[in-house]
Amino acid sequence: MTTRVPSVRARRVAAAYSIRPGWLALVAAAVVAVAVGEIPLSYQYAPLVVSAVLLGLPHGAVDHLVIARQRGEGLTVRWLALVAGIYAVFGVAYGLVWFRWPVAAFVFFILMTWFHWGQGELYPLLNIVGATYLRAPSQQALTVLVRGGAPMAVPLVAFPDQYEFVATSLIGLFDPGAAAALAPLFEPGPRTAVGVVYGTAVVVTILLGYVRAGQRQPWLVDAGEMVLLSVFFLVVPPILAVGVYFCFWHSLRHIIRTVMLHDRSTTALDRADIAPVARQFARDAAPMTAGALVFLGLLYLLVPREPGDLSGLVALYLVLIAVLTLPHVVIVSWLDREQSVF
């Protein structure tokens, strides 16, 4: 296993195009949400709809390339077959769970995304921000817990009605009424417990990071981001918040990680020339993104309840994201091991 360490110049450019845009997007969305107040649901869906072709869905559409590139190899039939097999086995198995046990599938989706979105923070923090104190296993575990918990747990505390609406929309595609089993989770007691545990975890993570950090600048970025994420998901309605976060935070950070596995793209980053990097990623991601959209059409034909309106169509898209996320987590975890993130 090897770890490709980007140059200082490449890290600065990567931060400019993948870290800072996330800060700006979250701050802008939070300001709009506070200033406008109630945002129509159709507008809240916009980032999720756009994510089907821009940043969101494409960010995982290069999974067939990343391990091969990490090992300095080109795409071969063997690599393509291996990754296709991972997607077939894990994706199909999880897809069947949605049809048979949709409530369990939804709960697993939340927990899996919690882990994956937390996991996705470690590489950029270590290799772009320079937060080397995150090498401590306990600090990594807390970081995954807190950062993955911001989009998954905080909206449960702040917006239980919308959270329950999303759960009902997804589960209702397969078994209308089954989501009632989750109703106790949205009561004040469990939500308060989640809020207390999450808030405590944020404070502990920030304080331990302060103690362990050899340099203040990376810790300030890390701590500042945790506060930003927590406040963002407290004040922005979750459908809008998750869409903005998915595109401009999680996906951008993963995309920059994948392009730094491509030699020509890394060279372009060293020159601060982002255009060829964007074009290369678009070419790499286009085939599998198109394939995923075809699969979305197939899923539309297979679900027991026709999606119907925009809410139903977005719910169907989120089920697709869920099914694709499980094999994506397998690939990202493999890449984490190859790059000694864990």
Secondary structure, 3 states (H helix, E strand, C coil): CCCCCCCHHHHHHHHHHHHHHHHHHHHHHHHHHHHHCCCCHHHHCHHHHHCCCCCCHHHHCCHHHHHHHHCCCCCCHHHHHHHHHHHHHHHHHHHHHHHHCHHHHHHHHHHHHHHHHHHCCHHHHHHHHCCHHHHCHHHHHHHHHHHHHHHHHHHHHHCHHHHHHHHHHHHHCCCCCHHHHHHHHHCHHHHHHHHHHHHHHHHHHHHHHHHHCCCHHHHHHHHHHHHHHHHHHHHCCHHHHHHHHHHHHHHHHHHHHHHCCCHHHHHHHHCCCHHHHHHHHHHHHHHHHHHHHHHHHHHHHHCCCCCCCHHHHHHHHHHHHHHHHHHHHHHHHHHHHHCCCC
